[in-house]
Amino acid sequence: MSEAVRIDVWVWAVRIFKTRSEAAAAVRAGHVKLNGHAVKPAQQVVPGDRVRAWVNHRELDLEVVTTVRKRVGAPVARTCYLDHSPPPPPKEILASLPRRDRGAGRPTKRERRDLDRLRGRTDY
């Protein structure tokens, strides 16, 4: 089970992405890196490689332990890699970020200026 496998197949098989086409598109777009380099979907993965993936606004840093070709269940998938990802930010920080109501439309000019001031951009 430790043979070389395509990177798009591996990230799909260990349940990082829901579909194989979604995995291939993410690799093509550069959201998945192998050993620090952007690669094509056909690039081979072997145990010991480091895979970094940007998924759901979060960066995953995975070390390949076992390669699999077929999609496996979640408990088995977790044994195929070591997760070196940084912990997610605390919920208090996420809750304190300003949010717009869904469907509220585009921010007004005043709201855009407030956002610019908050971000430290006062060019006007």
DAWO-V816870 format. One record per residue. OMEGA is omega in whole degrees, 0 to 359 (999 if undefined). Layout:
{{OMEGA} {OMEGA}}
This chain:
{{183} {178} {180} {182} {176} {183} {180} {177} {183} {181} {174} {184} {180} {170} {173} {176} {184} {182} {179} {179} {176} {178} {180} {179} {179} {178} {179} {182} {179} {179} {178} {180} {179} {181} {176} {182} {173} {185} {175} {183} {183} {180} {183} {178} {177} {178} {182} {178} {175} {179} {176} {182} {176} {185} {177} {178} {181} {179} {177} {177} {187} {173} {183} {176} {181} {175} {178} {179} {182} {179} {183} {178} {184} {180} {179} {181} {181} {179} {182} {180} {171} {184} {177} {184} {174} {180} {178} {179} {180} {182} {179} {180} {179} {181} {183} {179} {180} {181} {173} {176} {180} {181} {181} {178} {183} {178} {177} {180} {179} {179} {178} {177} {177} {178} {178} {178} {180} {181} {178} {178} {178} {184} {188} {999}}
